[in-house]
Amino acid sequence: MSETAEDKILNTTQNAFRATCELLSIDPSTVNANFHLITAAEIKNLNNIYRGKDSVTDTLSFPLLEIVAGEKPTVEKFPYDINPDTNKLELGDIMVCEDEAEIAFLYVHSLLHLFGYSHDTESDYDAMMQLTQKIMEAI
């Protein structure tokens, strides 16, 4: 049986999640990030509501935890943020525009945001892009 487009996306995001967690020395079985593949109209609406930008963007991250880049999310630090159904820390939601071809790259980029990384300065951007590249090579 051949792999469907949905199966490919699921496998890609699962591999990206695992590779990102492993590179950050985080046990992937202890955390969860929700992935949503949405239309350009939907992401434009969310971008307008949450960022005040009336334009389509490739990806949006909505972190549930306040994680500082390099910090490991643990049950001890976030005891009230465990999903009782999965027994995992919920990191947040990642929205990726379905019109984008580089879903793995965008997923990793957004996942790093959930882990506290940002690109507000040029040096932060460079560091985040280097980390993203390492993860993409591991996928």
matplotlib code that plots the C-alpha trace (Angstrom):
import matplotlib.pyplot as plt

x = [0.0, 1.4, 1.9, -0.7, 0.1, -1.3, 0.9, 3.9, 3.2, 2.6, 5.8, 7.7, 6.4, 7.0, 10.6, 11.1, 9.7, 11.9, 15.1, 14.4, 13.9, 16.9, 19.2, 17.9, 18.5, 14.7, 13.0, 10.4, 8.1, 7.6, 6.4, 3.8, 3.3, 0.1, 0.4, -2.2, -2.0, -4.3, -5.2, -3.7, -7.0, -6.9, -3.3, -3.9, -6.8, -4.8, -1.8, -4.1, -5.8, -2.7, 0.1, -1.8, -0.4, -3.0, -1.0, -0.4, 2.6, 4.2, 3.9, 2.7, 3.6, 1.4, 3.4, 1.5, 4.6, 7.1, 10.3, 13.6, 15.7, 18.0, 15.8, 14.4, 10.7, 10.1, 7.2, 8.9, 9.0, 5.5, 3.5, 0.1, 0.7, 0.6, -2.1, -3.8, -4.7, -1.1, 0.9, 3.0, 3.8, 1.8, 4.2, 1.6, 0.2, 2.0, 0.1, 1.7, 0.2, -0.7, 0.5, 4.1, 6.3, 8.8, 6.6, 9.5, 11.5, 8.6, 7.6, 11.1, 11.2, 7.9, 8.9, 12.0, 9.7, 7.7, 11.1, 11.7, 13.9, 13.3, 14.9, 14.3, 17.9, 20.3, 22.4, 19.3, 18.3, 21.6, 21.7, 18.2, 18.9, 22.1, 20.1, 17.3, 19.9, 21.4, 17.9, 17.1, 20.3, 19.2, 15.8]
y = [0.0, 3.4, 6.2, 8.9, 12.7, 12.8, 9.8, 11.6, 14.8, 12.8, 10.9, 14.1, 15.9, 12.9, 12.6, 16.4, 16.3, 13.4, 15.0, 18.4, 16.9, 14.7, 17.5, 19.6, 16.6, 16.4, 13.1, 13.2, 10.8, 13.5, 16.4, 17.1, 19.7, 19.9, 20.3, 21.9, 22.2, 25.1, 27.1, 30.4, 32.2, 30.6, 31.5, 35.0, 35.4, 34.1, 36.3, 39.3, 38.4, 37.5, 39.5, 42.4, 41.5, 41.2, 38.9, 35.2, 33.8, 30.3, 29.3, 30.4, 29.1, 29.3, 28.3, 27.2, 27.2, 30.0, 28.2, 30.0, 28.8, 26.0, 25.2, 21.7, 21.5, 19.1, 18.1, 19.7, 23.1, 22.8, 20.5, 21.9, 21.6, 17.8, 16.4, 13.7, 11.7, 11.4, 12.2, 14.6, 18.3, 20.2, 22.7, 24.4, 24.5, 24.9, 26.2, 25.6, 27.0, 24.1, 26.1, 25.8, 23.0, 22.9, 21.5, 19.8, 23.0, 25.1, 22.5, 22.5, 26.3, 26.5, 23.8, 25.7, 28.7, 26.4, 25.5, 29.2, 30.1, 33.4, 35.4, 38.9, 39.9, 39.0, 36.9, 35.0, 34.5, 33.1, 30.8, 29.6, 28.9, 26.9, 24.8, 24.3, 23.2, 20.6, 19.2, 19.1, 17.1, 14.6, 14.0]
z = [0.0, -1.0, 1.5, 1.3, 1.4, 5.0, 6.0, 4.6, 6.5, 9.7, 9.3, 8.5, 11.5, 13.8, 12.6, 12.9, 16.5, 17.5, 15.9, 17.5, 21.0, 20.7, 19.6, 22.5, 24.9, 25.7, 25.9, 23.2, 25.1, 27.8, 25.7, 23.0, 20.3, 18.4, 14.6, 12.4, 8.6, 7.7, 4.7, 3.6, 4.6, 8.1, 8.8, 7.5, 9.9, 12.8, 11.9, 11.9, 15.2, 17.2, 15.5, 14.0, 10.5, 7.8, 5.6, 5.0, 6.8, 6.5, 10.2, 13.6, 17.0, 20.1, 23.1, 26.2, 28.5, 29.1, 28.3, 28.0, 25.1, 26.3, 29.3, 29.5, 30.1, 33.1, 35.2, 38.2, 36.4, 34.9, 37.2, 36.1, 32.4, 32.0, 29.7, 31.9, 28.8, 27.6, 30.7, 28.6, 28.9, 26.3, 24.6, 22.4, 18.9, 15.6, 12.5, 9.1, 5.9, 3.6, 0.7, 1.9, 0.5, 3.3, 6.0, 7.9, 8.0, 9.2, 11.8, 13.2, 13.2, 15.1, 17.4, 18.4, 19.2, 21.5, 23.2, 23.8, 20.9, 19.0, 16.3, 17.5, 16.9, 14.1, 16.4, 17.7, 14.1, 13.1, 16.1, 15.5, 11.8, 12.7, 15.1, 12.6, 10.0, 12.4, 13.1, 9.4, 8.8, 11.5, 10.0]

ax = plt.figure().add_subplot(projection="3d")
ax.plot(x, y, z, "-o")
ax.set_aspect("equal")
plt.show()
